[in-house]
């Protein structure tokens, strides 16, 4: 018998190329979902990743083999203090893309905002809003400029994180009136999301540094009698073409990549972090002091990292009418303390 050629599936997904470091530890949103709601509403929120725990809840998914039974599920806890709305920004769309049209800032921005950007002591808010209203016919979309309040969270920093959150639903005039009411005030997670719904989680994964192809791409370890190397790719390509092709598994950066996870279910939105914090606090984070968001499953990123949540781009067709019934939330310390 002749030699049988060995076949194996390719190692390492090509869906995430290039596997380079993210530009920022905060995830970047490139698109927002379209909403059919008649009333304006915010399309996103943010929180800091505190850690993971597990819960027991009644399975409410129709067709599931465990429907109506109590099941266990891992959950991620996000520390989600209210967001401060500092400004309103309108955009126009032309043949070259979306560009800033007008913006209006609150009269006296928070003191901590000066840690992030240089701003005047006072803004003429009324004049800015009048200018925005005058150019409203040219506007294609409206976003709120918001900042986090890390002093109210368990993160060891004072410098806030700034981001834009799109206002969806209704007409652009309604959106501006909605934005005027929120300007200078705070928005909580319960004002944006509801328990039991699905969201998209945008975050930057935990960095692993420079790794070899075995850990990075999952290639097989060669036999110990192999020439030159074991933890590498035996043949990196043919004689022609005279170059290494892009899809060959090579060593390089692993982790610290931006990732979007679709349709993560919100199990609970609470006001008191003591309901979910372990006895000795979350590892590398501590206790959650105030409002929190409990999400089913895991989310990419290290503890203390900013996690951006967005209304789902392609949500599930069937949704349970009521939020899940949680029977038990584990408060046991992972360190046994």
Secondary structure, DSSP 4 states (H G I P E B T S, - for coil): --PPPP--PPSS-STT-S-PPPSSSS-----------SS-EE-EEEEEEEEEEEEEEE---TT-TTTTSEEEEEEEEEE-PPEEEEEEEEEEEETTEEEEEEEEE-SS--GGGGGTS---S---HHHHHHHHHHTGGG--EEEEEEE--GGGSSSS-----EEEEEEESS-HHHHHHHHHHHTTSEE-HHHH--TT-EEEEEEEPPP-EEE-HHHHH-PPPPPTT-SS-SSS-S----SSSSS--TTS---EEES--EEEEEEEEEEEEES-GGGT--TT-BTTTB---S-EEEEES--SS-TT-EEEEEE-SS--S---SS---EEEE----TT--
